[in-house]
Amino acid sequence: MNLTHYLGLLHRAEQELARALREVGDRHADEADVVHLGRTLAAQCDAHAEALAPVVARYGEDHAGGDEPEHLHSELFRGARDGPLGLLRDLQDLYLMASECDIAWTLVGQAAQGLRDEELQDIVQRCERETAIQQRWLQTRLKQAAPQALVVART
């Protein structure tokens, strides 16, 4: 069953997103909302990864797909980015990582429907909803950061 591949991918993607949210919060400590909401969203991602445990126990988790989430994280976050433009780029990268989680939840949800696995469907619905909220916050924060980063002249 190929569901095991996506369970492994989703589990690692949630863990990597949590790690990245904490890193960005630490890097941009002068942005209180990024620090505090980043920690809150990271805890959600940790909870998402933990919620997969009973499903993984039942179906298994395949890591043969490689280190795709870890690779995405390392490709996106290369060194410190400071200032308004650095914040904008970091938020954009977080959005990409959240999008990876979002589509993986969608695909796992389709499998849950096919399997008629109500427990997995419930997990997917809750986590998918929270991931959508994460994406909306990131998109809103990107819109807030863009004018400062892209238009305001540097001094």
N, C-alpha and C positions, 0 to 999 in steps of 0.2 A: 504494500500500500504506500503510495507516494505522499500521503498525508504526513507521514513521519518526517519527510524532508521539510515541509512547511512549518511543522511544529518546532523543529529545530531552528529554522531560519527566524521564525517569529520570536521564539524565546531569546535568542541571541540579539535580535534587533531591538527588543524592548530593553535588554540589559545595556546595550551600547547607547541607546537614546538616554537612558537614565544617567549613565556616566557622562555623556556629552552635556546634558543639561546642568549637571553639577560643575563641570569644567568651565562652561560659559559663565555661570553665575560667579564662580571664583575669579575668573578673568576680568569680569566687569563689575567688580564689587561696588563701584560708585553708582551703579544703576540698581537701586533698591528693589524695584519690581522684578528685575531679571534674576536677582539673587533669591528672593523669597519665593516667587512663583516658580522659578526654575527648580528649587528644592521640592516644592509641592508636586510639580509635574514629574520630577524624578521618582518621588515616592509612589506616584501612580504607576509609573512604568515598572518599578520593582514589584508592585502588587499584581500587575498584569502578568509578569513573568512567573510569579508564584501561583497565580490562578491556573496556569497551564499544567501544574504538577499532577493533578489527578488524571488529566487527559493524557499526559505523557506516560503516566503509569499504565494506562489502559492500552494506548496505541504504540508507544515508543517514540523516540526522538532520534532522527537521523542527522548526524553531523557530517555526512559524506559530501554535502553540498559545499563544503569549504568554509572559509571564514568571511563570507560576503559582508555581513554587518560590520565586523571588525575592520575589514578592508575599507569599507565606505567611511567609517569613522576616521581611520588614519589618513585617508586621502583628503577628507574635508578639513580636518583640524590639524594643520601643519604649522606648529609654532604659534607664538603669541600674536594676537591681533589687538591693537590698542585703538582707542579713540572711537569716534562716531562711525567711521567706515569699517573698522574692525568689528564693532557691535553689529552693524548691518550684515556683514558677511557671516558672522557667527550665527545670527538669527536665521539667515537664509539656509545655512547648512543644517541647523536644527529642524527647519521646516522639511528639508529633503529627507532627513532621517525619520521624522514623524510620518511622512508620506509613505515611506517603505513599510512602516508598521501598519499604517492604514490599509494599504492594499493587501498585505499579508493577512490581516484580520478578515478582510472581505473574502479572500480565497478560502481561508480556513472555515469561515462561516458557510460558504457554499458546500464545502465537504460535510460540515455538520448537518446541513439540511439533507444532503444525499444519504448520509448514514442514519438520519433520524435520531441523532444524538442530542437529546434535549439539554443535558448538562453542558455540553460544548456550545450549543446554541445560546444558552443563557450567558456563558462566559464571554462569548464573542459579542453579543449585544451590549453588554456592560462595558467591555473594554473598547469596543469600536466607538461607542458614544463618547467615552472619555478621550480617546485619541482624536476624535473630531474636534472636541473642545480645545485640546492642546494645539491642533493646527490653526483653529480660529484665533487663539491668543497669539500664536506666533505671527500669523498674517497681520493681525492688528498692530502688533508691536513693530513689525517690519514697516508698516505704513507710517507709524509714528517716528521711527528712526530715519526714514529715507530723506526727508527734507534737510535735516541737520547734517546728514552724512554726504548728501549729493549736491546740495545747493549752497549752503552756508560756506562762505570762504574761510579757509584756514588762516589762523593768525600766527 
